[in-house]
Amino acid sequence: MKIVSEAEVKGKKVLVRCDFDVPLKNGTVADEERIERSLKTIKCLVKKEAKVILLSHLGRPEGKVVAGLRLDPVAKSLSKKLDGAVIKLDECLGNSVKETVAEMEKGDIVLLENLRFYKEEEKNDPEFAKKLSALGDIYVNEAIAVSHRSHASITGIPKYLPSYAGFNFAEEVKNFLKILENPRRPLVFLMGGAKPETKAPLVSKFAKIANFVLVGGALMNDQNLKTQGNIIFPVDNIDKLDIGPKTITLFENYLKEAGTIVWNGPLSKYEEPKYVTGTKEIAKFFGKINAFKVVGGGDTITSVKRFGKLTDFDFVSSAGGAMLEFLAKGSLPGIESLN
């Protein structure tokens, strides 16, 4: 996997697949963290006098134009952070896009419209990928969080262009490999969240590589996982929506002995005050643990921001599902495409 810093980009059109799937509030970006993670790559390309063309999705428009999911708020945020105007287009393809791209000067930045306004994106349509690739000379993936998806902008475009990993993408992969290849033991996975149907099969895989897997959230109700002895279930709970006080103590005992910890998924339905305690106490407890600590996934990061400190973690991954899939399978479609 080659890194963007290795690419000869001067005067070239560089397509950068970013992850600008950000929360919006009153037409503005409510949390700019995902935008900020792309800035190092974008600034590097601008400094090297590339013509930068940014691609992203936002939300789930399902192949239709949804006015509230246009990328205009993202363009405004980027313009402020990059001290210059980002040219926002209202389409991804078409004559107006071609004309704007043809007129780009070195150092210019163009942001195309929401990729998922086109149904061909999620279908990984080869013709759509080919048309997008025709806009550029080089491709950069800076969207690790969606690189478990075989979508046109993730696995299609790299078939037609020299392809590189962005800086944040490469940093994420480096930390994932650290967990898989040579973790400080004991290796403990802390798994929660509200999607047991997608996470349960992964928990079984993690149990084979980890010393222990601690489960909370909706996973605590999955009886099928109890057959594996190193999957640790709550010993008490509150309405099956929060772990109980005995379980908090039990989990803390495993965590304080760990050498490496991976946390994905809140341990309770913390949005409701009645069920906040489990997630809150464990988030705070990470400040007392001397281990290599990784947290990933939007809801988990939100809960840590609310109850603990992100600075208590050695690595904060922008990926949720993609992180879990990498740790379960050792790679991702988006990584394979770069290779």
Backbone torsions as a table, in degrees:
resi	resn	phi	psi	omega
1	MET	NA	118.0	-179.4
2	LYS	-88.9	146.6	-178.0
3	ILE	-97.8	151.0	-176.5
4	VAL	-55.7	-30.5	-179.7
5	SER	-64.6	-18.6	-179.8
6	GLU	-84.5	-11.9	-173.1
7	ALA	-82.7	142.0	172.0
8	GLU	-87.5	106.0	-169.3
9	VAL	-117.2	-5.5	-174.7
10	LYS	-55.9	122.6	178.3
11	GLY	75.9	-0.9	-177.4
12	LYS	-96.6	153.5	177.1
13	LYS	-87.3	120.1	-175.5
14	VAL	-114.7	117.3	175.0
15	LEU	-83.6	121.1	179.7
16	VAL	-115.3	112.5	175.9
17	ARG	-81.9	109.5	-179.0
18	CYS	-104.1	169.9	173.5
19	ASP	-114.1	90.0	177.9
20	PHE	-104.5	33.0	178.1
21	ASP	-80.3	74.8	-170.9
22	VAL	-103.6	154.9	174.1
23	PRO	-73.1	138.8	178.4
24	LEU	-113.0	145.7	176.0
25	LYS	-142.1	121.8	-178.8
26	ASN	52.0	40.0	175.5
27	GLY	78.3	9.5	176.3
28	THR	-126.8	162.7	-179.8
29	VAL	-75.3	121.9	-176.5
30	ALA	-83.5	-26.8	179.0
31	ASP	-143.2	116.3	-171.7
32	GLU	-95.2	9.6	-173.8
33	GLU	-57.4	-44.3	-178.6
34	ARG	-65.6	-34.2	176.2
35	ILE	-66.2	-44.3	-177.9
36	GLU	-61.6	-31.8	-178.9
37	ARG	-68.1	-19.5	-179.8
38	SER	-91.6	-11.2	-169.0
39	LEU	-65.0	-38.3	-178.4
40	LYS	-60.1	-43.2	178.9
41	THR	-66.3	-46.1	-178.8
42	ILE	-62.4	-45.8	-179.4
43	LYS	-62.9	-38.5	178.1
44	CYS	-61.0	-44.7	-179.1
45	LEU	-66.8	-40.2	178.3
46	VAL	-64.4	-43.8	179.8
47	LYS	-61.1	-34.6	179.9
48	LYS	-86.8	10.9	174.6
49	GLU	64.6	38.5	172.0
50	ALA	-84.3	164.1	169.7
51	LYS	-101.4	112.0	-166.7
52	VAL	-99.7	123.0	179.0
53	ILE	-117.3	113.4	-175.1
54	LEU	-95.1	138.0	177.4
55	LEU	-125.9	142.0	176.5
56	SER	-161.6	166.4	168.0
57	HIS	-111.6	169.0	173.9
58	LEU	-150.2	118.9	177.6
59	GLY	68.8	-157.6	-176.9
60	ARG	-128.4	73.0	-179.8
61	PRO	-74.0	-13.2	174.7
62	GLU	57.1	48.3	172.3
63	GLY	79.5	11.6	179.1
64	LYS	-125.6	155.1	175.8
65	VAL	-76.4	121.4	177.0
66	VAL	-120.1	114.6	-173.4
67	ALA	-54.1	-39.6	-177.7
68	GLY	-74.2	-3.6	179.3
69	LEU	-116.3	17.6	172.4
70	ARG	-69.0	158.5	-174.3
71	LEU	-92.5	13.8	179.8
72	ASP	-57.1	-42.9	177.8
73	PRO	-62.3	-33.2	177.3
74	VAL	-66.6	-42.3	178.6
75	ALA	-60.1	-41.1	178.0
76	LYS	-62.9	-44.9	179.4
77	SER	-62.1	-45.0	179.2
78	LEU	-62.4	-42.3	-179.2
79	SER	-59.2	-40.6	178.0
80	LYS	-65.9	-44.2	-174.3
81	LYS	-74.7	-23.4	-177.5
82	LEU	-104.9	8.0	177.0
83	ASP	53.5	39.0	177.9
84	GLY	-175.2	161.7	-175.8
85	ALA	-72.3	129.2	169.6
86	VAL	-94.5	126.3	-178.8
87	ILE	-80.0	113.9	-178.6
88	LYS	-98.6	126.2	177.6
89	LEU	-103.8	155.4	-176.5
90	ASP	-95.2	6.2	178.0
91	GLU	-143.2	171.4	172.4
92	CYS	-104.8	-26.3	-177.8
93	LEU	-134.1	166.6	177.7
94	GLY	119.1	171.2	-175.0
95	ASN	-63.3	-40.0	-178.7
96	SER	-64.5	-35.7	177.2
97	VAL	-66.6	-47.5	179.9
98	LYS	-58.3	-43.2	-178.6
99	GLU	-64.5	-44.3	179.7
100	THR	-62.7	-44.6	-179.5
101	VAL	-64.0	-39.7	-179.9
102	ALA	-64.0	-28.5	-177.8
103	GLU	-91.8	0.3	-178.0
104	MET	-63.0	140.6	173.5
105	GLU	-98.8	165.8	175.8
106	LYS	-58.5	133.2	179.1
107	GLY	88.8	-7.4	177.1
108	ASP	-70.1	151.9	176.8
109	ILE	-127.4	125.2	176.4
110	VAL	-117.4	136.8	174.7
111	LEU	-113.1	118.4	176.7
112	LEU	-76.7	165.4	-179.2
113	GLU	-72.6	168.0	-179.6
114	ASN	-48.0	116.2	-178.3
115	LEU	-58.5	-32.9	-175.3
116	ARG	-81.1	5.6	166.8
117	PHE	-71.5	-13.3	179.0
118	TYR	-108.9	120.1	-178.1
119	LYS	-63.0	-22.5	-178.9
120	GLU	-66.2	-23.7	-179.2
121	GLU	-61.0	-56.2	-176.8
122	GLU	-74.3	-19.4	176.6
123	LYS	-82.5	-4.5	-177.5
124	ASN	55.2	46.0	-178.6
125	ASP	-67.8	121.1	-175.1
126	PRO	-63.4	-33.1	179.8
127	GLU	-68.2	-39.0	176.9
128	PHE	-64.0	-44.9	178.6
129	ALA	-61.7	-39.9	-179.2
130	LYS	-65.0	-41.5	179.2
131	LYS	-65.9	-40.6	176.6
132	LEU	-63.8	-43.8	-177.5
133	SER	-63.7	-28.4	-179.8
134	ALA	-66.2	-15.8	177.9
135	LEU	-77.1	-19.2	-172.5
136	GLY	-127.7	174.1	175.4
137	ASP	-109.2	-25.5	-175.0
138	ILE	-140.3	149.7	178.0
139	TYR	-120.6	138.9	175.7
140	VAL	-128.4	129.4	175.0
141	ASN	-97.0	114.4	175.0
142	GLU	-122.7	35.6	-176.6
143	ALA	-132.8	63.7	-178.7
144	ILE	-58.0	-33.5	-173.4
145	ALA	-65.8	-20.0	176.8
146	VAL	-115.6	14.5	-176.3
147	SER	-82.3	3.5	169.0
148	HIS	-90.0	-0.1	179.1
149	ARG	-101.3	132.4	174.3
150	SER	-88.3	73.7	179.2
151	HIS	-104.0	162.8	-174.6
152	ALA	-57.0	-40.7	-176.7
153	SER	-79.9	-8.4	-178.8
154	ILE	-104.0	-49.8	-176.7
155	THR	-114.1	-13.0	-179.0
156	GLY	-82.9	-53.0	-177.0
157	ILE	-57.6	-41.5	-178.2
158	PRO	-59.8	-15.2	177.2
159	LYS	-70.7	-18.8	-173.0
160	TYR	-113.8	-12.2	-174.9
161	LEU	-134.1	151.9	169.0
162	PRO	-58.1	133.6	-168.6
163	SER	-127.4	143.6	-175.6
164	TYR	-137.5	158.9	173.0
165	ALA	-91.4	141.2	172.3
166	GLY	-74.1	169.7	-176.3
167	PHE	-62.9	-46.1	-179.4
168	ASN	-67.1	-40.0	176.9
169	PHE	-55.4	-49.4	-178.4
170	ALA	-64.4	-38.5	178.9
171	GLU	-64.6	-40.5	177.7
172	GLU	-61.4	-48.8	-178.5
173	VAL	-61.1	-40.6	178.7
174	LYS	-58.4	-42.9	-179.5
175	ASN	-73.8	-33.7	174.9
176	PHE	-62.5	-43.2	-179.5
177	LEU	-65.4	-34.0	177.6
178	LYS	-59.3	-38.7	179.1
179	ILE	-70.0	-40.8	-174.2
180	LEU	-79.4	-42.3	-167.5
181	GLU	-88.3	-38.8	-176.7
182	ASN	-150.5	62.0	-177.3
183	PRO	-75.2	146.5	167.5
184	ARG	-66.7	130.5	-178.8
185	ARG	-99.7	155.2	-1.2
186	PRO	-67.5	143.7	174.3
187	LEU	-95.3	121.8	-176.3
188	VAL	-123.3	127.5	171.2
189	PHE	-99.0	133.7	176.0
190	LEU	-114.0	109.5	-169.7
191	MET	-118.6	129.7	176.5
192	GLY	-144.3	-145.6	178.1
193	GLY	96.2	-179.3	-171.8
194	ALA	-111.0	15.3	-177.7
195	LYS	-122.3	69.1	-177.1
196	PRO	-63.1	-30.3	-176.7
197	GLU	-65.3	-32.4	178.5
198	THR	-91.3	-29.3	-175.0
199	LYS	-87.3	-28.9	-176.2
200	ALA	-56.9	-46.0	178.1
201	PRO	-62.2	-33.2	179.1
202	LEU	-70.6	-38.2	178.1
203	VAL	-57.9	-42.3	178.9
204	SER	-62.0	-37.8	178.1
205	LYS	-70.4	-41.0	-179.9
206	PHE	-64.4	-32.1	179.7
207	ALA	-61.8	-23.3	-179.3
208	LYS	-81.9	-23.3	-178.9
209	ILE	-107.3	-21.3	-177.6
210	ALA	-96.0	159.7	172.1
211	ASN	-73.5	-40.4	179.1
212	PHE	-145.7	147.7	170.6
213	VAL	-123.3	117.2	178.8
214	LEU	-95.9	128.3	-176.4
215	VAL	-118.1	136.7	174.1
216	GLY	-138.8	-157.3	-178.5
217	GLY	58.6	-150.3	-178.5
218	ALA	-67.8	-20.3	179.8
219	LEU	-65.0	-23.5	-177.4
220	MET	-64.6	-15.6	-178.6
221	ASN	-97.0	3.8	-178.8
222	ASP	-90.9	100.9	-176.0
223	GLN	-68.5	-25.1	-177.2
224	ASN	-64.6	-25.7	-178.1
225	LEU	-76.0	-14.0	-174.5
226	LYS	-71.5	-8.3	-179.0
227	THR	-74.6	-19.2	179.9
228	GLN	-95.8	120.9	-169.2
229	GLY	-65.3	-24.6	-178.4
230	ASN	-95.6	10.2	170.6
231	ILE	-93.3	115.7	-172.1
232	ILE	-98.1	118.3	-178.3
233	PHE	-96.6	156.2	173.9
234	PRO	-58.5	143.2	176.3
235	VAL	-96.2	-11.4	171.8
236	ASP	-152.9	158.6	-178.9
237	ASN	-153.1	167.4	177.3
238	ILE	-115.3	105.4	178.8
239	ASP	56.1	23.7	-177.5
240	LYS	60.6	19.3	-180.0
241	LEU	-120.0	-2.3	176.6
242	ASP	-154.4	150.1	173.2
243	ILE	-78.3	148.3	-177.1
244	GLY	-86.5	175.5	-176.5
245	PRO	-61.6	-36.9	178.3
246	LYS	-66.4	-37.1	179.0
247	THR	-69.4	-37.8	176.6
248	ILE	-57.3	-46.9	178.4
249	THR	-63.3	-43.6	179.2
250	LEU	-59.3	-48.7	-179.1
251	PHE	-64.9	-39.7	179.0
252	GLU	-61.6	-35.4	178.7
253	ASN	-65.4	-39.2	176.1
254	TYR	-69.1	-42.2	-175.6
255	LEU	-67.1	-38.3	-176.8
256	LYS	-71.7	-17.3	177.6
257	GLU	-94.3	-6.0	-173.5
258	ALA	-74.9	151.7	172.0
259	GLY	-96.8	-32.0	178.2
260	THR	-139.5	134.8	179.4
261	ILE	-130.1	133.2	173.2
262	VAL	-117.9	120.4	-179.6
263	TRP	-114.3	124.4	173.2
264	ASN	-140.0	119.0	176.0
265	GLY	101.8	124.0	175.4
266	PRO	-57.9	150.3	-175.4
267	LEU	-89.5	-2.1	-177.7
268	SER	-154.5	171.9	175.2
269	LYS	-83.0	70.2	-167.2
270	TYR	-67.9	-13.4	178.6
271	GLU	-65.2	-23.4	178.0
272	GLU	-99.3	126.6	-175.3
273	PRO	-51.4	-33.9	-177.8
274	LYS	-64.5	-26.0	-173.3
275	TYR	-117.0	28.3	-173.4
276	VAL	-86.1	-23.8	-164.4
277	THR	-61.0	-47.1	-175.4
278	GLY	-59.3	-52.4	179.4
279	THR	-63.1	-42.3	-178.2
280	LYS	-61.8	-49.4	-176.0
281	GLU	-67.1	-40.0	179.5
282	ILE	-68.8	-40.2	177.9
283	ALA	-59.3	-43.6	178.5
284	LYS	-66.3	-34.4	-175.1
285	PHE	-66.4	-24.0	-178.9
286	PHE	-60.7	-23.5	176.8
287	GLY	-68.3	-15.0	-178.1
288	LYS	-102.7	1.3	-172.7
289	ILE	-100.6	133.5	177.1
290	ASN	-104.4	77.6	179.8
291	ALA	-142.1	171.8	169.8
292	PHE	-82.5	112.6	-168.8
293	LYS	-114.5	127.2	179.2
294	VAL	-123.1	134.3	174.5
295	VAL	-126.3	140.8	-179.2
296	GLY	-149.7	151.4	179.5
297	GLY	106.3	137.2	-174.2
298	GLY	-57.6	-48.3	-178.5
299	ASP	-65.6	-37.8	-179.6
300	THR	-66.6	-44.6	178.8
301	ILE	-62.6	-40.5	177.3
302	THR	-60.3	-42.3	-179.2
303	SER	-67.8	-36.3	177.9
304	VAL	-67.8	-42.0	177.1
305	LYS	-58.8	-36.3	-176.0
306	ARG	-77.7	-39.3	-170.8
307	PHE	-113.1	-21.6	-176.7
308	GLY	-131.2	-143.6	179.6
309	LYS	-138.1	129.4	176.0
310	LEU	-64.3	-25.9	179.1
311	THR	-68.9	-10.9	175.0
312	ASP	-75.4	-9.4	-177.5
313	PHE	-105.4	143.5	178.6
314	ASP	-74.8	-30.5	177.2
315	PHE	-146.6	131.7	177.0
316	VAL	-111.4	111.5	-176.8
317	SER	-88.6	135.1	175.6
318	SER	-75.3	-11.7	-177.1
319	ALA	-94.9	143.0	173.8
320	GLY	-111.1	-80.3	178.5
321	GLY	-60.4	-37.4	-179.5
322	ALA	-67.2	-39.5	176.8
323	MET	-60.5	-47.2	-178.6
324	LEU	-63.6	-41.7	-179.5
325	GLU	-65.5	-40.1	177.6
326	PHE	-61.4	-46.2	-177.6
327	LEU	-67.2	-25.8	178.4
328	ALA	-83.7	-33.6	-171.8
329	LYS	-115.2	-14.5	178.2
330	GLY	87.2	-2.3	176.8
331	SER	-165.1	-178.2	178.6
332	LEU	-142.2	153.4	176.2
333	PRO	-53.2	-39.7	-179.9
334	GLY	-66.1	-30.7	177.3
335	ILE	-75.3	-45.2	179.1
336	GLU	-58.2	-36.7	-179.9
337	SER	-65.0	-33.1	178.6
338	LEU	-74.2	-24.5	-179.6
339	ASN	-84.7	NA	NA
